[in-house]
Amino acid sequence: MIGRKNLGVSSFLLVLLALGFFFATYNLLTMVIQNKAADEIGKLNPLTQMPEKTGGGNSGMRFHVALTATDAIYSQWQSRIMYYWYKKVKDMPRSDMGKFTRILHSGKADNLMDEIPSFVVDPLPEGLDRGYIVLNRPWAFVQWLEKATIEEEYILMAEPDHIFVKPLPNLAQGNHPAGFPFFYIKPAEHEKIIRKFYPEEMGPVTNVDPIGNSPVIIKKYLLEEISPTWLNVSLRMKDDHETDKQFGWVLEMYAYAVASALHGVRHILRKDFMLQPPWDPEVGKRFILHYTYGCDYNLKVRLVKMVNEATANIPGWDTVTRG
């Protein structure tokens, strides 16, 4: 009797597990197929949005490469690899890449100051980020833009987990920045929440681009205008329980998109700006490899080869530790 009951329970659990695996696999495959379809369109035409009155192109207009980072070991090794590949492709043909700055928002210098051009800014006051360290990004840009001397007219906002796979031209046009369209940033599907920060009198929700702040190439003066708003919207979103719960780890990305719309700034959307394994299995004609997602790390993957090359050639890779 007991054996039959246990058998019944075990069979029921097996059915539940099977259903769970089925739906998990189905959802994953659906996301991959949808993104793959969008990617195929992008291969034919990498421009998925071109605002009106864009003006002329910016060929030959240098942009400053700026990434925000912490002094954590994980962030340090990513920044070192990124800087290695920046130096390797910077002066290649078709590159508009200018100088480089790691904006270090730890409030103090670390042991990479001599290896990577760095600018130290303060983190947010303790507790204000509520454990969401990404909120330091807009605050870091506000401080850097106020205090630093930046020669270039344009700025590329980048992140430590970006690797340049080829020289990057200036993709912006006039006052229209260039950004990457993320398939999971969908302002129109969250109109109720977006309207808390982007009121109806400002225009349709479609004015909020499906982007984050990175990668974005933008005129310096526009970023100086947007950054304080980006910071304020980020903090307001974090304080709003519904928004915080809905947007989660991409909250700051939505905040940048909303802040840009509040300033009337529309982005040229470039699918070729970046690839994101495992969704994108091939580099193709893209410029930046973004490796935040889980991948199958083996020697056949371009990312592994690039990481191995960088670590083999960066002086003191095995000896430099957090300091």
N, C-alpha and C positions, 0 to 999 in steps of 0.2 A: 504493500500500500504506500509506504513511504517512498520506495524506489520509484513507483509510478508518478507520485507527486513531484519528486525531484526531476524525473525525466521530462515531465510536462513543463516545469519551470525552466529547465535548461533549453528545451526546444523553443520556448517563448523568447528567451534571451538571445538565442541564435538568430531567430527571425528579426528581432529588434536590431541586433548588430548588423545583420545583412542589409536591412533597410537603411540604417544609418550610413553604412559605407556607400550604398547606392546613391543616396541623396548628396552625400559629400562629393563623390566622384562626379555626379551629374552637374552640380553647381560649379565645380572647378572646370570641367570641360566646357560648360556654357560660357564662363568668363573668358577662357582661352579662345574659344571659337569666335566670340563677339569681338574680342580685341584683335584677333588675327584678321577678321574681316575688315575692321577699321584700318589695320596696318596695311592690308593689300591696297586699300584706297589711297593711303598715305604714300605708298610706293609710286603710284601713278601721279599723284599730285601732293607733295608734302605740305603745301599751304592749305590748311583747313579753314582758315579765317583770314581775310584781308580787309581790314577796315577801309572805309572810303577816305579819299584825300590823303594817301600815305606819303606823297611826295617822292623824291628821288631816293635811290639806294645809298648805302653807306660804305661802299667799297673803299678800302683804304683808311677808314675812320677807326682808329684803335680803341679798344675797350679795356678797362682795368679788370683783371680777374680778382674777385673778392669772395672768400669763403669764410663763414663763421665756424668756429670750432672751440672745443674745450681743451683742457690740459689732461683729460683722461687718456690712459694708454691706448684705448681703442680708437679714439679720435686722433691721437698723435700718429699712429702708424698709417691710418687712412690718409691723413694730411700729407705725410711724407711721400707716399706713393703717388698721390694726386700731383704734388709739386714736381716730382720726377718727370711725369709724363707731360706736364705743362712745359717744362724746360725743353723737352725733346721735340715737341711739335711747334713751339712758339714761333720760330723763325723759318718755318717751312713755307713754300709757296701757298698763296691763298689765305694765309693767316692774317687776321687783324688783331691778334692777341697782344695786349700791351703789358704793363707791369702787373705784379702779383702781390696780394696782401692776404695773409691769414689773420682774420679779426678774432683775436683770442679773448673770449668773454669770461675769463676766469678771475679777472681783477689783478692778476700778477703774472710776471714773466715766467716762462718755463724753460726747459733745456733745449728747445728747438729754435730759439730766437736767432741764433747765428746760422742755422741751416735753412730756415724758411723766413722770408720777409714777413714780419708780424707786427701787429698793432694791438696793444692791450687795452681793453675797455672793461668797465665794471659789469658784473652780473646784476640781475634784478635784486632788489632787497630781499633778504632771506624770507622764504615762505610765500612770496608773491607769485611765484611760478607754480605753486601747489604740486610740485613734483613733475611738472610738464616743462622740462628744460628747454624745449624748443621756443618757448616764449622769450628767451634771451636773444633770439635772432633779430627780431625787429628793433629791440632796444640796443643791440650791438651796432646795427647800421645807423641808427639815430646818432649815437656817440661818434662813430667813425666819420660820418659825413660832416659833423660839426667841427671835429678837431684835426682831421688829417688833411694833408696836401695831396690832392689827386689831380694829376696832369691830364688824364684822358677825359674826353667829353662823355664817354659812355662807360657803363659798368656792367659786367657779367656777375650776377649773383649765383654762386656755385656752392657745392657742399663737399665735405671730405670724401664721401663715397661716390664721387664722380671721377672717371678716368677719361682723359682725352684720347680718343682712338685715331683722330686725325686733326690737322689744323682747323681751327674754327674761324670762319669769317664773321663779320658783323652782320647779323641777320635782321637787326632793327632797321626801320625806315623812318627817318625824320623823328617826329615825336611819338611814333608808334613803336613801343617795345616789342621784342620778339619773345615768345614764351612757348613752353611745351604743353600740349593739351593732355591732361591726365584723365584716363577713362573713368576713374572713380570720383572725380570732382564734378558734381552735377548740381549746380545752383538751381536750375529750373525744377528739379525734383524735390527741393527743400525750400520752396518759396515762402512758406509760413515762417521758417526760421530766418531766412535771408532778409525778410521784410522787417525784422526787428532792428536790423543794422543798415538796411538800404531801403528807405521809405519809398512809397509809390510815386511821390512827386519827383523822385530822381530819375524815374524811367522804368522800363520793363526789366524783369529779372535777367533776361538774356544779355543785358549790359554787363553782367558779372561773368567774366571769362572763366572757363573750366581749367584753371591753372593754379600753381602755387607760386611762391616767390622765386623758385629755383628749378630749372635754369631759366633765367630771364636776362636779356640784354636790354638795358634801358638808359636813357639819357640821365646824366648825373643830377641835373636840376629837378627832373621829375621825381627821381628817387628821394631827393631831399624833401620834396613836398609830400610824397606819399608815406614815407617812413613813420613820422609821428602818428598819422592816422592809422597805419597798419598796427602800430604798437597799441594804440587805444582800443581799436576794434578787437584785437587779440585778447586783451585783458577783459573787455566787456563780454566777449563770447565765453571766456573761461568762467566768468562769474555767473553766467546764465546756465542753470542746471540742464535745461532741455537741450540747449545748443552744445554744451560740453558733452553730454551723453550721446548725442546724435553724431557729432563730428569727430570726437575722439582724437586719435593721433594726427588727423589731418586738419585740425581746427585752425592752426596758424596759417595753413595754406588757403583755406577759405577766407581768413581774415585779410590776407594780402589781396585776394581777388576782389573782395568787397571794397577795401580801401582804394584800390585802383579805380574801381567804378565810381566811387564817391568823388574822385578827382576828374572824372570824365575821360580816363585813360583806357583805351582798348588795345589789346595785344594782337600782333600777327601770330597766329598759331602755326607752329612748325613741327610736324610729326618727325622730321628728320633731325631735329635738335638732339634727340637722345634715344637710346635703346635701353630696355629694362628686361634682362633675363629673369625668369625663364619665359616670359611672355614673348620676347623677341629672340629667336634662336640664332639670328645672323646679324652681323654688324651692318652690312650693306653700305648705304651712303650716309649713315648717321655719324655724328661728331663726338658724342659723349656716351660713355657706358656707365649706367647707374646700377650699382649692385646691392641695393638695399634688400631685395627679395631673396628667398632661399633658392639655391641653385644646386645642380649636380656638379660638384667641384672635381673635375678630372683634367688630365693634361690636354684633352681635346677642346676644352673651353678656352676661348680667347682671354677671358678674365684671368684665369690661372697663369697663363703664359706671361701676361703683362705684370701681374703681381710678382711672379718669380724673377722676371727681368729687373724690376725695380729694386727688390730686396737684395739681389745679387750685386747691384751697382751703387746703391746708396752707402756712402762711407759710414762705418759705425752702426750698421743696422742692428747687429746683435748685441751691441754694448750700450747704446743710448737707451736709457730708461727714464721713467717719469722723474722729474726733479723739481 
